[in-house]
Amino acid sequence: MPGSIIRTLRENRGLKQEEVARQMGISQSAYSKIENGQTEVTVKHCKILSRTFGVNVYDFFPDDFEITRHRDEDEDGQAAEADT
């Protein structure tokens, strides 16, 4: 589960949830939900977290974790425009 890995990375660096949440531009309670697995982490947030923790984005996921992209999101986790 990415949340538990994210929690371990944060704790190993001596950071508080509030500090990481601020860098991500979200509330501490929203960040807590990511760590507790109640909310999925977005690609955009993974990029911010990888810079914050100095790790590769793929380090947030176990080796057997399957990553899928929602059809309505692009690589940055932003809503993709509809084809016209």
N, C-alpha and C positions, 0 to 999 in steps of 0.2 A: 504494500500500500504506500503510495507516494507520501501521504501525510506523515507517517511514522518516520520515514527517511528524512523528510524535511525537518521534523522536530529534532531528530538526532543531530543533523547538520547545524541547526541553530544553537542547540545546547552545547555542542562541542566548540562553538565559537564564542560562547559566553554572551550571546545576544538575547534580549528580551523580545517577547512577541510584539510588543508595542513598537520597538525599533524596526523590526522587519516589516511589519504592517505599514508603517509610515513610508518606508522605501517603496513599497508596492502600491501605495496610494489607496489603501483600504483600511477599514477599521480593525482594531485588535480583535473584536468578536468575529469578524469575517475571517481573519487570519486563523483564529483558533479553530474554526470550523474546517479549514483546510487541513490543519494538523490532525484533527480528530476524525477525518474521513467523512465528514458530513457534507462537504462541498468539494466538487472536483476543481482541481487547479487548472487554470487556462494556460495556453501556450505563452501568452504574453507574460503571465505571472512566473512561469518557469524560467523565462529568459531573465527576468529581474532577479529571481532567486539564484540563478546560476552565477550571475555577476556578484551578488551579495555574498554568496558563500565561496566563490572562486572554484566552482566545479562545472562539469559538463551537464547540460540539461538531462542527458540520459542517466546521470547518476541518481536522479530522483526515483527511478523505477527499477524494480528487481529485473534480473536478466530474463525471466519468463513472462514479464508483463507485456501485454499486447497493447500497442498505442494505435488508436484509430482517430481519424479526423472526422468531425461532424461535417456533413455535406454542405452546411450553410456557413462554414468558417473557412477562412484562408489560413496560411501558415502563421500569421500573427494573432490568431484567435479572434479576428475581427469578422463581422458578418460580411459574407461575400455578396457582391451585387448579382442580382438575377440576370440571366442571359435574356437579351431582347432581340 
